[in-house]
Amino acid sequence: MFDEAVYQELKSGLGTDLPEDYVTYMRGYSGEPPEPNSFWVIQDDWGSGIDELFVMAASEEHQSMLAALHWDGSPLKPGLIPIGGDGTFGWILMSIRPEDRGSIHFCCTWSEDGKTDVFGSQGFWKIADSFSGFIAKLGEMPEEE
């Protein structure tokens, strides 16, 4: 699933390489969402899940990391690129900004919870300092009461 030519095109288009922990994971990625696949957006308050991680391949344009070069979805904060989705209009993003390179963020339709960083019509939350940290924190979401 990992196409080196696609990764080189992505790096060229973004003007940077991607964090090594992410690239290593993607080199072995099967295309199926990890299990467990749930994560907290706000710890012990609400969360989401990974429906798909975009692949480093040219096929399936909407599921390819190349979509980051020509993103036509919800407006994203500068320096954040989409790496996956939750299947319900929420996006998992990675920072390529120097100040927090590799950190993982989540964005979805904004709601006022006092902890939301708003950009355009979307709320943004930092959910992990690195991709490997994000993957390590995946778990099962508790049942809603």
Phi, psi and omega in degrees: 000340181269115180255113183301324179296322177295317179298319179295320177296318179297312179301317180296315181293324180277338183079018180200159171274172179257157182305142185300322181297324178291312181299317179300314179300313184293330178298331179255004185288131183276343184103348177267141177302144178298155175234130353294163187234015183259151180215151176279135169271312170239114187312128178060019178238296177206156184214191181210192180215164178269116173272323178205145166255135181290143186264158177268066181215159182275337181286165180052067188313318182289344179254004181268146174299342177297341176301334179297335181280335184225046185300125177239018178271207179304145178301132180251149176298142179304138178088001176249133179241145180286133175239354180182177180220162180261002178085356180224044176071023171249145185236140174262127188236154175238139177278136170246014177284143181301324186287337179215036183310131177089349179292152184251137183230162176232140174226146175200178180307129186294140170221144184283108176233005179080356181236013189264132171265112187262136174220122184061230180260010185248148170263143182234135179227133172280128184244348177197153179281341182207165177295316180296324175295322177297311181298320181295333181269358179297142179202194176266134178280135178296152178295141176286143181270000000 
